[in-house]
């Protein structure tokens, strides 16, 4: 399921099981090589689904979104001049903190963090042994596919939403995101906004249009960096942990990895960890927690079938659509 992203890690242990592999037939080795370079399904070679599941497609498809997020965050959040991590998606901040920990300077991490996404995807492309050929004509179909794949989550959100149990305005809590407010649908983005202006201040400074633009920028960042952390990185780590350390079978490892990563993905929208402290973003609600957990499982399945590019794009477009719906129907519901 996740072979192409953990292939380099699994190869580290190849010496331990080398003897058993020598006894496999040539056909079995050929089948394994085919499986290790694919997603959950083996799509026809060079078909649309096979091409667009390649990591190189994720790089090209997401690069404009990465640039838009960087520029949008800088120009919208003027407080970044004083607090470089505020206004950023929490997952982005975590990557920045990690890069600082390993030796990158504070200013350098501004560029190193988005570059890290590209480097990771290029490394996955090399490990996957897939073709590097890219067709520009696939870009628009990929975007349209991401929008279509976001529809089931929107329908589920509408189904779970109850007028008798409205969402709570998260801006009243310490360390909360001003990009989460009372609305029709719950977003799947968590933003580090401690100390930034309130929603009322943002509205008075730029109006609803600026608020919506800020939500769109946040949505794009969440799609890229939350999927990188909770799907590509966390699930791969959990798979190695459960399979290689705890010696669980492959099926149980996949199930546990997906469910645990989905639960943590959902939980981090209520409580975030920044600067060595925990911040409560919003009051805990089982409906929202359950919805985001289901969303995490949904994104994990997409990641296994369609690759990182489509998964990140679906996440981003879901949040963008939700931001537009909430702005159109609940713009004044604060």
C-alpha positions, 0 to 999 in steps of 0.5 A: 500500500505504501511501498513506494514511500517506505521503500528506502527504509525497508531496503535497510532491513534487506540484509536480515531477510536476504536469505529468504528472498533468495528462495523466491522464484523469478516470477515472484521477484518480478511481481514484487518489483511491480508492486513496490513501484505502484500505489494500491492498484497497478494502473495501466502503464502511462495511463492517466491514473498511473502518470498522475500518481507519480511523485514527479507529477505531485511536484509540478502540480503542487509547485504553483500552490506552494508559491501562492501559499508563500506569497499569500502568507507574507502579503496578508499576514503583516505580523510575519515581519515580527513573528515569522511563524504566525499565520502559518499552517501548524504543520508548516511550522513543525517542519520549520522547527525541525529544520532549525533543529538540524541546523538551518538558520531562522531566515533560511527555513523560510525558503528551506521548508517549501524546498523540503517538500520538493526534495522529498517528492523528488526522492520518492520519484527516484525510489519509485523507479517510475518514469519522469515524463510529464504531460502538461495537459494532465494538469487541468484534469488533475485539478478537476479530479481533486474538486470531484474527490472533495465532494464526498467530504462536503456531502458528509460534512453537510450530513453531520452538521446539525443546527442544534449543535453549531460550531463554536467560535474558535477565536475565543480560545488561547492559541486559536486560529482566527481562520476557524469560525462558526460556519456550515462546514468544518475545515481541515486546516490548523493555523498558528495564529496566537497573538494575531488580530482577531476576526473583527480586526481583520474584517475592519482592516480589509473586509470579508474579501481579505478574510476569504483570501486568507482562508484560501491561502490557509487552505492551500497550505493545509493541503500541502503540509498537513498531508506531508506530515500526517500522510506521507511522513507519519503513516510511513513512520508508523508502518515501519514501527508496526511492521519492523519493531512490533512485528505486526503483519502487513494488514494490521500495520496498515489499519493501525497506521491509517487509523492512528494518523487520522486520529492525530490529524483530527486531534491537532485541529483542537489542540496544537503544539507550538514553541514547546507548549500546547494550545487549545484551538477550539472546544472539543466536539465529537462530531467534528473530531469524528468527521476529521478522523473520517477525512484523515482515513479518506485522505489516506486511501487517496494517498494509497491509490492516487499518490501525494499530488491528488491527495494534497490537492483534494485536501486543499480544494475541500478547504477552499470550497468550505471557506467559500461556502462559510463566507457566502452563507455564514459571513456574519455568524461570529 
